Amino acid sequence: MPKRTAVLSDIHGVLPALEAVLAEPDVRAADRIVLTGDICAGPQPAEVLDLLSGLGDRVRWVGGNADRELLEYRRKERDTIPDPIGPWAAEQLRDDHLDLLASLPRTATLTVDGLGEVLFCHATPRDDEEVVLVDSRLERWEEVLAGLDPDIRTVVCGHTHMPYVRLAHGRLVVNPGSVGMPYGRTGAHWALLGPGVELRTTRFDTDAAVTRLTRDSAYPDIAAWADYYLHARASDADALTAFAPRDGRDHTA
């Protein structure tokens, strides 16, 4: 059984942040790396996919809503993408990238030392874009976790770009946060599993990364994009306020 599993979520095509995490000793030493979606929808989509593909079988891939949207856009199954950078990112992908995105599962279940059977997904086990938060009510968690195998005692998800660990109906829920588009504080956020759960933050030279993205990415609004997301201009309070209506809570109560 593999001893250590590194979980990287919501890379969003930010190559400098991904490179910083992959250089971490505990990531380099991990038996496997699990990607929990929204891998390439950002300023360097092709470069990120090429780097991750080069890591071989040590990587387990799970698709996210943004990955699906890029694929649907290129296949003319949709005319727009909610994220403004999405249409541009989709056009940067080669055919082999599209084939890779098309092959990504919505979930993966792996055995992790100390945690047993762990389910990895992007947003929730049943959907790649619905929202659950650290303060979502237990009734909401019961709804989105319904039907899971009783042997799965840990669920790892991403999507909301904010790291947390909490219990919900006896299951441990882990969100590693975002590698490339953090909300609340700067750095590339990820998690290390086995035998417990550790939320990690990789610090890197944010200003240098912004300069590099501005130089290397052809996205027309790259300077503003890089400044906003790499400097985590959106606070955790901002993000929770924006996401809260989507987790089904009743604001009139």
N, C-alpha and C positions, 0 to 999 in steps of 0.2 A: 504493500500500500504506500503510495507517495506520502512523504512526510509534510511537505510544505507546498501550499498553493498560493500564488500571487493573483489577485483579482484587480483588473484594470477596467474601468468603465468610463464611458463618455469621453473618449479621447478627442473626438470632434476634429480630426485632421490637424492637430497641433503637434508638429514633429518635434520641436525643441522640448516640449513637456514630456512626450513619450520617450525620447532619448534619455532624458534625465531619470525617469523611472526605471527604464531597462538597465541603466548603469548602476542602480542600487545593488549592493552586494547580496541582499536577501532576495531580490528578484532574479539576479543572475544564478543564485544557488537554488532557487525554487525548482521543485520537480516538474511543475507545470504552471502555465499562465492561463488564466481564464479571462476572456474579454466579454463583458456583459453589455455589448451593444453601443450604438451611436459612435461608431469607430471612425468614420471618415468624412462626415458632413462638416466640413470646415475648410480652412485656407490651404491645406496641403494634403488633399485626400489621396492622391495617387502615391505620394511619398510614404505616407503612413501605412497604406495597405502593402506596399512593397517591402517595407521594413519588417512588418509583422509576418508576412508570408515567408520571409527568409528564416524565421525562427523554427519552422518545421512543425513536427508533430508534438512538440512540447506545448503548443498553444491550442486551446480549445476555444472555439468561436461561438458566440451567441449574437444574433442580430437584434438591432433596435429599430424603433420606428423611423429614425432619421436614415438609417441604412436602407430600409424598405422604401422610403420616399424617393431616395436618389434613384433606385432601381426602377421604380414605377414611372418616374419622370422620364428617364432615358428610354423606357419601353413604350412611352406615349400612353400610359395608363392613367396619367394625371397631367393637368395643365399647369399646376402651380405647386409650390411647396411653402408651408407656413414660414419657415426660417428663410430670411432673405438671401443668405449665402447658399442655400440648397441648390437652386437651379444652376448656379455657376459651378459648384462642386460636382454636380452630376455630370456636367459636360467635360470635366477633366479626366473621367474614368475611361480606361481602356476596356475592350471586350472581356479580357480575362478578369478584370476587376468586377465587372457586372456579373460574370459567371460565379465568382466567389460570393458576392452578396446574395445572389439567388440561392446559393447552397446553404446559407446560414440557418440553423434551427432557431426556433423561438425560445427553447429552454434546453438545458443540459443537466443531467444528474450525475454527480461524481461522488465517489467515496473519498472523504478527507479524514486523515488521521486525527483522532480525538473528537471529531464531529459526526462521523458516520456518513449517512447519505445526505448530500447537500444539493438542493435544487438552485440552479443559476438561471436568472431571467433578466430581461431588461427593465420592465416597469412592474409587472406583476406576473405570476405564473400563467395567467389566462389571457393577457393582453399586453401589447408592446407599447401602449401609450397612456393607460389609465394611471391615476396618481394615488399614491399612498405616501404619507409623511410620518415623521417621528411622532407627531402628536395626533395622528389619525385615531379616531375612536375605535374601540375594540370591535364594535359591530361592523365597521368597514373592513377591518382585518379578517374577521370571520367570513365576510363575503368574498374577498379576493383570494383567500387561501382555501376556500371550500373545495373538497374533492381531492386534495393532495393525499398521496400515500401516507399512512400514519408513521411509516418508518422515516420519513423526511422530517427532521427536527430543526433544520436550518435552511433558510431561504435567503439567497443573496440577490439583490436587485440594484438597479441604478436609476437613471432617468431624471431624477430631480436634482442631481449635482450637489447634494449636501450629505456629508457622511454622518451615519448614526448606527447604533446597535440598540435594539430593544427586543423585549419579549412580547409576543402576541399569541395568546391562547396556547402557551407552552412551547411555541416555536421561537427560535432565535431568528430575528430578521436583521440582516446586515446590508447597509448601503455604503460602498467604499468611497462615495463622492466622485468627483470628476477629475480626470487627468488634465484635460485641456481647457475646460470652461468652468472653473470653480466659482461657486457662489459663497459669499460670506468671508472668505479669507484666501489669500494668495497661496500658490504652491500647487503641485500636482498631487492629488489625493488618490489613494489606493488602499487595498487591504491585504493582509497576510493571514492565511488560514492554516491551522494545524500547529499544535493540538488545540489551541484556542483561537480567538479572533483578535487581531490587532489592526486598528485603523492607523494608517501611516500618511505622512505628508513629506513629499520630496521638495526641498527648496532648490531653486535654481535662479539664475540671474534674469529676473523678469524683464528689466529694461533691455538687456541684450537680446532676449528672445523676441521682444516686440520689434526691435530693429531688424533682426534677422527675418521675421515674418514679412515685415514691410518691404524688405529687399527681395525676398525670394518668391513670395506669392503674387500672382497676377490678379487676385481678386480686387476689383476696383476700389472698394472701401476698406482695404486691409488695414490701414494705419489706425482708423477709428475702431475697427473690429478688434484688433490685437490689443490696443490700449484698454478697451472696456473689459474684455474677458480675461486677459492675463493679469491685469491688476485687480480683478474681482471687484469691479465697481458696483455690482449688484450685491447688496448685503444679504445675509441669511434672512433677516426680517422682510426685506423686499421680496425675496423668492418665496417665502412661506405665504406672504400676503397674496402673491400672484397665483400660487398653486392651490391655495386652500379651497376656493370654490369648486375645484375639479376633483376633490376627494369625497364629495357627496355630503359634506357637513351642512347642517342647517344653521345659517347665520341669523335666522330670526328668533332662534331659541334664546 
